[in-house]
Amino acid sequence: MKGIAKGLGVTLKSFTKEKVTYAYPDVPLNMPDRFRGVQHFDPDKCIVCNQCARICPTECITLTGKPNPDPEKKGKVIDTYDINFEICILCDLCTEVCPTEAIVMTNNFELATYSRDDLFKNMEWLNDNNTNVRSENTRNPQPGGKGGAS
């Protein structure tokens, strides 16, 4: 009898405490500023140096370029940029070595799919993934008064 009363006491105390659960699918979670989510890629900034593909420990990045069709300009133009999120460990190394900050991390983390084939993301998908770019990766002030870190 003493054990039942003690258990009911614990239960009644927990009724008055603040709830710690989230209404996740309906209300998005606010991730910490340093959270490493899915990458955002800006093909206009890429100089096809291949450093991101070389430093990747899982070799999940495929980057190819072609010579610039404009003979006045030197360098390469990006042809394809793909990431296989099936094996990507979101280690942030690709963003650290990028000299032009063409690839940056976001706070997006939702990649759940029913097929593994959907985890291969191309340049267009990565370019459109720009909703939650981390604040330290935005160097220029954003319209609307929100500025990034300098």
N, C-alpha and C positions, 0 to 999 in steps of 0.2 A: 504494500500500500504506500509505503514511504517513497519507493521508486517511481510510482505512477504520479504522485504529487510533485516530485522533483522534475520529472519530465514535462508535466503540464506547466510548471513554472517557467521552464526554459522556452516552451512554445509561446506562452503568453508574453514573455519579454520580447521575443522576436517579432511579434505583431506590431509593436510600437516603434521598431527601428525603421530607418529609411531603407527602401528597396535598393538592391544593388544590381538588378537585372536591367537589360537594355531592350528597347523595342526595335531591334536591329534592322530588320528588312524595311520597316516603315520609317525609321529615323536613322540617318547615316551616322556612323561613329566618327568622332573627332580624334584623329590620330595625332601623336606627338609630332613636333616639328622635325625631329631627326628620323622619323620613320622612313624606312626604305621600301617604297612600293614599286609599282611597274614604271618603267622608263618612259619618258617623252623624248621624241627625236625630231629635230628640226633639220630637214635635208638642205635648206638654204645655207646653213652655217657649216655643213660638213665639207671638209677639204680632202676626204678619202685618204687619210694618213694611215688608216688601219690599226691604230694603236689600241682601240677598244677591242677589236677582234683578237689581237695578239695577247693582251693582258687577261682576257677572260679565262678563268680557271676551268670552266666546263666546256669551253669552245662552242658556246651556243649562239654566237653572233656570226652572221655571214654578211660581209661587206664587199661589194664589187664596184668598181668605177671604170670609166672609159675616158679616153683623152678628150679634152675640151674641144667641141666642134668649132669654136671661134678661134682662129689662128692667132689673134692678137692676145688672147688670154692664155696664160700658162696653167699647168696643173691638170687635175682630173675633175670630172663631173660624176656625181654619184649615180650608179645604175640601180643597184639593189641594196637594201639593208633589211635583214630579217633577224628576228630573235626567236629562239625556241624556248618558250617558257616552261616546257616540260622538264627541262634540265637546268634552267637558269636559277641560281641561288640568290639573286638580288643582292650581290655583295657590294655594289656601288663602285667597283674598281673601274668599270668602263667610263663612268662619269668623271672620275678623278683624273684620268689621263687625257681626256679630250681637251685639246688646246683651244678649241673654239666654243666650248660648252654647247655643242650640237646635241648632246645627249645628257639629260638631267633626270633625276629621280622625282617621282610624284608621291602623293599620299594614297593613290589608288591601289587597292589590293584585291579587288574582286575579279578573279579569272576563272571561276568555276564553270565548267562545261561538261557536257555529256560525252564528248569525243576528244581524244588526245590530239587529233588533227587540228582542232580549233585553237590549240596552244601555240601554233606557229603564227607569229604576228609579223606583218610586212611593214614597209616604210609608211604607207598611207595610214594604217591603223595606229602606229606609234606616233605619227604626226598629229593625229586627231586626239590623242590621249594627253590633253593639256589642261584638264579642269582643275587639278589640285597640285600644281607644280610647287615644290617646297620654296618657302620664302627666301632662303639663302641662295637659291639658284636664279632668282630674278634680280638682275643688276639694274635694269632701267625702271623708272617709276611707271606704274600702271595707270591707265586712265581711271578716273574716279577718285583720285587722291591716295590710293594705297600704293606705297612705295616699297621696294625690296631693300635688302641689305646692300650696302656698298662695299 
